[in-house]
Amino acid sequence: MSLNLSDIFKKKYLKGYFKRNKKIFITAIVLFVLLGVLSVFAGGYSQTVSLSEKSLSQANIGDDSTHPNLKNITTVESFVELTCHNLIQDLTCLFGGLLLFIPSLFISAINAYNFLTIFITYPLPVIIYGILPHGIFEIPSSIFALAGAIMLFKTEINVIKGIISSKTTVKDKINESEYLIKDAIITCFIVILLLVVAGFIEIFITPGLIDNFALDYI
């Protein structure tokens, strides 16, 4: 058995990505919202660093005028640090699907809690100018990561069925799950792209928007 990974670069295969995984994405969205609501009502994960706090803190980056390039150095380092942090978090969620889905549920609950509390807690101008510009990429990234975790979890379940069943083999189940593995790889690339864009906006664009339009509301 060998995976034909070249399919993930073919236009025709990519076009069918959402159609193939429609139920998975519906499940991921519903589960993400449900985890967020349950977490908010339970008051859990209160010590988790809010994504908005990271955004708002960038508004003061580079105030030290003693070095003309200090701001650029700081923001570039912050971009790398923030993007790596978010990548580790969402990719851990995605590949957590191979660990009985448990890490994926935990990380998704934290992400959903953070996003919901941001929209509940902060004034509308702060949300519009300080959160949404990068949030429109970061929130989908978390949902894509959860969807990818479901794909891998379904693959894992199929393999387990192949191990314990006398009517089928592991090879058969892996072949049956081939599209899930390929689509999980595609999902991984989508998550990386979304988070790089989100990180760039959060570090280099959000602070200016906050300074000009939302500083009085912080």
C-alpha positions as CSV (number, residue, x, y, z in Angstrom):
1,M,0.0,0.0,0.0
2,S,1.3,3.4,-1.0
3,L,-0.3,6.8,-0.8
4,N,-0.4,8.8,-4.0
5,L,0.3,12.1,-2.4
6,S,0.7,13.8,-5.8
7,D,-3.1,14.1,-5.7
8,I,-2.9,16.9,-3.2
9,F,-1.3,19.1,-5.8
10,K,-3.9,18.4,-8.5
11,K,-6.5,21.1,-9.1
12,K,-9.3,18.6,-9.6
13,Y,-8.6,16.9,-6.3
14,L,-8.3,20.2,-4.4
15,K,-11.6,21.3,-5.8
16,G,-13.3,18.4,-4.1
17,Y,-11.8,19.1,-0.7
18,F,-14.8,20.8,0.9
19,K,-17.3,18.5,-0.8
20,R,-15.6,15.4,0.5
21,N,-15.3,16.8,4.0
22,K,-18.6,18.6,4.3
23,K,-19.8,16.5,7.2
24,I,-16.5,16.8,8.9
25,F,-16.5,20.6,8.7
26,I,-20.0,20.9,10.0
27,T,-19.1,18.6,12.9
28,A,-16.0,20.7,13.6
29,I,-17.9,24.0,13.6
30,V,-20.6,22.7,15.9
31,L,-18.1,21.0,18.2
32,F,-16.0,24.2,18.3
33,V,-18.9,26.4,19.3
34,L,-20.2,23.8,21.8
35,L,-16.8,23.5,23.5
36,G,-16.6,27.3,23.7
37,V,-20.0,27.7,25.2
38,L,-19.5,24.9,27.7
39,S,-16.1,26.3,28.7
40,V,-17.4,29.8,29.2
41,F,-20.3,28.6,31.4
42,A,-18.0,26.3,33.3
43,G,-15.5,29.2,33.8
44,G,-12.7,26.9,32.8
45,Y,-9.3,27.8,31.3
46,S,-9.4,31.2,33.0
47,Q,-5.6,31.3,33.3
48,T,-5.1,30.8,29.5
49,V,-3.4,33.8,27.9
50,S,-6.1,35.6,25.9
51,L,-5.3,36.1,22.2
52,S,-6.5,39.6,22.5
53,E,-4.0,40.4,25.2
54,K,-1.3,39.5,22.8
55,S,-2.8,41.8,20.2
56,L,-3.3,44.8,22.5
57,S,0.2,44.5,23.9
58,Q,1.7,45.1,20.5
59,A,0.3,48.6,20.5
60,N,3.2,49.7,22.8
61,I,5.9,47.9,20.9
62,G,8.9,50.0,19.8
63,D,8.2,53.1,22.0
64,D,11.8,53.3,22.9
65,S,13.3,55.8,20.5
66,T,16.9,55.3,21.6
67,H,17.4,52.9,18.7
68,P,16.0,53.7,15.3
69,N,15.6,50.0,14.3
70,L,14.3,48.8,17.7
71,K,10.7,48.7,16.6
72,N,11.4,46.7,13.5
73,I,13.6,44.2,15.3
74,T,11.0,43.8,18.0
75,T,8.0,43.4,15.7
76,V,9.8,40.8,13.5
77,E,10.8,38.8,16.5
78,S,7.2,39.1,17.9
79,F,5.8,37.9,14.5
80,V,8.1,34.9,14.5
81,E,7.3,34.1,18.2
82,L,3.6,34.6,17.9
83,T,3.3,32.6,14.6
84,C,5.3,29.7,16.0
85,H,3.2,29.7,19.2
86,N,0.0,29.6,17.2
87,L,1.4,27.0,14.8
88,I,2.4,24.7,17.6
89,Q,-1.0,25.0,19.2
90,D,-3.1,24.4,16.1
91,L,-0.9,21.7,14.7
92,T,-0.9,19.9,18.0
93,C,-4.7,20.1,17.8
94,L,-4.6,18.7,14.3
95,F,-2.2,15.8,15.0
96,G,-3.9,15.2,18.3
97,G,-6.5,13.3,16.3
98,L,-4.0,10.5,16.3
99,L,-4.1,10.4,20.1
100,L,-7.7,9.4,20.5
101,F,-8.7,13.0,19.8
102,I,-8.1,14.0,23.4
103,P,-5.5,16.8,22.9
104,S,-7.7,18.2,20.0
105,L,-10.7,18.5,22.3
106,F,-8.6,20.2,25.0
107,I,-6.9,22.7,22.7
108,S,-10.1,23.5,20.8
109,A,-11.9,24.2,24.1
110,I,-9.2,26.7,25.0
111,N,-9.3,28.4,21.6
112,A,-13.0,28.6,21.6
113,Y,-13.1,29.9,25.1
114,N,-10.6,32.6,24.3
115,F,-12.5,33.7,21.2
116,L,-15.9,33.8,22.9
117,T,-14.6,35.7,26.0
118,I,-13.0,38.3,23.7
119,F,-16.3,39.0,22.0
120,I,-18.1,39.1,25.3
121,T,-15.6,41.2,27.2
122,Y,-14.1,43.8,24.9
123,P,-15.9,46.9,23.5
124,L,-17.0,46.8,19.9
125,P,-14.3,49.2,18.5
126,V,-11.6,47.0,20.1
127,I,-13.1,43.9,18.5
128,I,-13.5,45.5,15.1
129,Y,-10.0,47.0,14.9
130,G,-8.0,44.9,17.4
131,I,-9.3,41.4,16.9
132,L,-11.2,40.9,13.7
133,P,-8.4,41.8,11.2
134,H,-6.4,38.8,12.2
135,G,-9.3,36.9,13.9
136,I,-10.9,36.3,10.5
137,F,-7.9,34.1,9.7
138,E,-7.1,32.8,13.2
139,I,-10.6,31.5,14.0
140,P,-10.9,29.5,10.7
141,S,-7.5,28.1,11.4
142,S,-8.6,26.7,14.7
143,I,-11.7,25.2,13.0
144,F,-9.5,23.7,10.2
145,A,-7.2,22.2,12.8
146,L,-10.1,20.6,14.5
147,A,-11.5,19.3,11.2
148,G,-8.0,17.9,10.4
149,A,-8.0,16.2,13.8
150,I,-11.3,14.6,13.0
151,M,-9.9,13.3,9.7
152,L,-6.9,11.7,11.4
153,F,-9.1,10.3,14.2
154,K,-11.4,8.7,11.7
155,T,-8.3,7.2,10.0
156,E,-7.1,5.9,13.4
157,I,-10.5,4.3,14.1
158,N,-10.5,2.6,10.7
159,V,-7.1,1.2,11.4
160,I,-8.2,-0.1,14.8
161,K,-11.2,-1.8,13.1
162,G,-8.8,-3.4,10.6
163,I,-6.8,-4.8,13.5
164,I,-9.6,-6.3,15.5
165,S,-11.8,-7.4,12.6
166,S,-11.5,-10.8,10.9
167,K,-13.4,-9.7,7.8
168,T,-11.0,-6.9,6.8
169,T,-7.3,-6.0,7.0
170,V,-5.4,-3.0,8.2
171,K,-4.2,-2.5,4.6
172,D,-7.8,-2.4,3.4
173,K,-8.8,0.2,6.1
174,I,-5.8,2.4,5.3
175,N,-6.7,2.3,1.6
176,E,-10.3,3.2,2.6
177,S,-8.9,6.1,4.6
178,E,-6.5,7.3,1.9
179,Y,-8.5,10.4,1.1
180,L,-8.7,11.3,4.8
181,I,-4.9,11.2,5.1
182,K,-4.4,13.3,2.0
183,D,-7.0,15.8,3.1
184,A,-5.4,16.0,6.5
185,I,-2.2,17.0,4.8
186,I,-4.0,19.7,2.8
187,T,-5.6,20.9,6.0
188,C,-2.2,21.2,7.6
189,F,-1.0,23.5,4.8
190,I,-4.1,25.6,5.1
191,V,-3.6,26.0,8.8
192,I,0.0,27.1,8.3
193,L,-1.0,29.6,5.6
194,L,-3.9,31.1,7.7
195,L,-1.7,31.5,10.8
196,V,1.2,33.1,8.9
197,V,-1.3,35.7,7.5
198,A,-2.9,36.1,10.9
199,G,0.4,36.6,12.6
200,F,1.5,39.2,10.1
201,I,-1.7,41.2,10.5
202,E,-1.7,40.9,14.3
203,I,1.9,42.2,14.7
204,F,2.3,44.7,11.8
205,I,-1.2,46.0,11.2
206,T,-3.3,45.6,14.3
207,P,-1.3,47.9,16.5
208,G,-1.7,50.8,14.1
209,L,-5.5,50.2,13.9
210,I,-5.7,50.2,17.7
211,D,-3.7,53.4,18.0
212,N,-5.8,55.2,15.4
213,F,-9.3,53.8,16.1
214,A,-9.6,52.0,19.4
215,L,-7.0,53.3,21.9
216,D,-9.6,55.2,23.9
217,Y,-11.6,52.0,24.5
218,I,-8.7,50.0,26.0
